[in-house]
Amino acid sequence: MRFISEFRRSELAEGLISQIHRQSKTPARFMEFCGGHTVTIFRYGIRQVLPPTIEMVSGPGCPICVTANADLDKAIALAQVPDVIIATFGDMLKIPGSYSSLQEVKADGAEVRMVYSTMDALNLAEENPSKSVVFLGIGFETTAPTIAASILQAEEKRIKNYYVLSMHKLCPPVIRALLDSGEVRLGGLVCPGHVSTIIGSHPWEFIARDYGIPCVISGFEPLDILRCVDMLVTQVENDESKVEIAYRRGVRPEGNQQALKLMEQVFEPCPAQWRGIGEVADSGLKLREEYRHYDAELAFVIDAGQPCEPAGCICGDILRGVKTPADCPLFGNACTPQYPVGPCMVSSEGSCSAYYLYGGDFGG
Amino acid sequence: MCLAIPALVKIIEDKEAEVEIGGITRRISLWLTPEAKVGDYVLVHTGYAINILDEAEAEETLTLLREIAGLVEEEG
């Protein structure tokens, strides 16, 4: 496929791998923030071809994994409100909340529909005028503009039975929170590609400037990741810290202005709860006053009870990059993709799932 | 979850487009990329084009990667 197969060619990978080995002298730990990058790194065995000077750690960039149980419980409780249809991306179905999952309540009769796009959710609302369709707004800056667009389309088409439960998360504020915690020392950051397609390269500049950490925005094919690591190594060896774009075909420095405009029009920043990290200021999005009538939290009485975490699960530590799945006593025993305990094993982009499916010796 | 796939724009109708993704035809929204034209490759995320792929930049990156591969061979 165009723009995919060219970026998987092994002879070009060999060139980059040789260059990385030749250049890298200083030990450095690079974090790939995004779960999509984690999957590419594991699927193509990239950790295994890097020199021993470079350590890769996975970050909290899986929107489903970082959704706090308190929020998941709200979604599950909403699914049980009479005449509510929950429309959601498929990844959410199996994620366990404190007491149940969407899949379980669906089996008990709740109307939970898997959709590919918010456009499908709007169609559901139009086809079911006597019911309320609640879309679960999960995702980072990549997804939030599509949900903003759906609200504007609902407005345009005068659809009155469409609501959004906004659980969106913003990436730069949580990276600042991680770095400020002092728990993880990083020599470089593989910045998320499609988040940057929307927000551009400028919102990452504080990391290079204030924390002295090299930042390179990467695409999702194996050559993209290798080129990104190559550029990070160059910055490390030259003692530089700046923001560079390796994924130039997909990311412009200014981002997607139209998407940012729609997101800004519909949403405003708010505090958000991150699993394992806690509340981070201005790292979530809520509907602005003029669009509050689409806010599922205001439209329905949601009784979700007190959230609790599964015993022994260390997903929170893994999401902060301070532990790996191999450190978890449940990993591969009590917790597998078939019978997951924590979200990082359920989501296809979760670190535990990637370790389980591709990790081999789990050492990388 | 931030997966986005390159797709070729075949037909545009108002704010929607028919695109081809690896031989499969899909209908997507152009709300986030109103400037897209027939013949463009767009990045599709959850049914929305989130960007128009820059073909010149893609070629430039591949040229650079070929140079790196060639350079290494010469030195090796």
Interface residues (C-beta under 8 A of the other chain):
Chain A: M1 R2 F3 I4 E6 F7 E11 L12 E14 G15 L16 S18 Q19 R22 C34 G35 G36 G61 C62 P63 I64 F89 D91 Y116 S117 T118 M119 D120 I138 G139 F140 T142 T143 P145 T146 A149 L152 Q153 P192 G193 H194 V195 T197 I198 F220 L223 R227 D230 A246 R248 R249 G250 V251 R252 N256 Q258 A259 L262 S347 E349
Chain B: M1 C2 L3 A4 P6 L8 I21 G22 S29 W31 L32 T33 P34 Y41 L43 H45 T46 G47 Y48 I50 N51 L53 D54 E55 E57 A58 E60 T61 L62 L65 R66 I68 A69 G70 L71 V72 E73 G76
